[in-house]
């Protein structure tokens, strides 16, 4: 396990990286967050809301370091045990540079079989992020001016399985299987042979940050957690969790990979073992 503080200090010890980060912050402050075009995460409404509400430091003399946390489970090839990797990406740098070696670092590889054990390992990481966002880190390197900075984890990224685990969410097979809204699911065929869960309503109520933390007091949420189980997400401890469900991203490559196989099976019934079409092949609707 690696301390985030150590990696940030190591990064800011480089004159080039430090000057680059500080210059980019000066440029963003000069732009005053009023840019209507969307070029990066700083142009989004969620970031602007966090900044304007001062949940994120507004002092231009303090360098803000913004992180994205990537969470991904895998099976160890040697022991066949389940593990989870926690990786950090520095979002301050240009999108063409932020995935270079100097802009990313691995925080930990955790045992991932038990949900309870997983969160006990994850808790020190969350606590350190909270500390780095509330206290100012002072970095002195050589003869250069000391740099004061704060660190924020703007969002957590992962595939559907890992995000559901972090949310303590039942998943897409639950009656309320959408983690963004409260659309109820239904089976295409009821009874013992029912298959699939389908979500047809398109104007359902969005989940609020309080509902994810099981704090929502409105009648709609009073006696229904809508799939959130075993208590709120550990990331709800972050002081700037106001973005709620949007604090959790989605790994596009996982999604594309998983959906591509399903789509291929649907459109290529001749090769599919899951979507067999028992009629004339030329009449297959896909």
ABEGO torsion letter per residue (X at the ends): XBBAAAAAAAAAABAAAAAAAAAAAAAAAAAGGABABBABAAABAAAAAAAAAGABBABAABBBBBBBBBBBBBBBAAAGBBBBBBBBBBAABBAAAAABAAABBBABBBBAABAAAAAAAAAAAAAAAAAAAABBBBBBBEABBBBBBBBBBABBBEBAAAAAAAAGBAEAABABABAABABBBBBABBEAABBEBBBABAABBBBBAAAAAGABABAAAAABAGGBBGEBBAAAABAAAAAEAAABBBBAAAAAAAAAAAAAAAABAAABAABBBABBAAABAX
